[in-house]
Amino acid sequence: QVQLVESGGGLVQAGGSLRLSCVASGRTFSSYGMGWFRQAPGKEREFVAAIRRNGVSRFYAESVKGRFTISRDNAKNTVYLQMNSLKPEDTAVYYCAAAPGPIVDYRRLHEYGYWGQGTQVTVSS
């Protein structure tokens, strides 16, 4: 069992930046692939970004490519999502997810066995 806790969400104006953090409990963080997903009211939860266990390979949704950066610090059991040039359509609850096993498709929710409770990001125009 692992627990994921997101933080860093808030209210920001369009064009601004936020940095989300996700801290995982336990001592096996380095073995997890990690992902960020988001869900706006009335919409399906969608893939945002993912990072491999060693942090070398990164994957992004087309909607955030060039604006968001995912990273991880295994020594701190933490994954980050740096969000720049935020747009109103980025408004959503952002969820951190962990995959204890191998990931076939980083975009699929079912690949991740553990989820945080989410942090709200609101971008005003």
Disulfide bonds with the S-S distance in Angstrom:
Cys22-Cys96 2.06
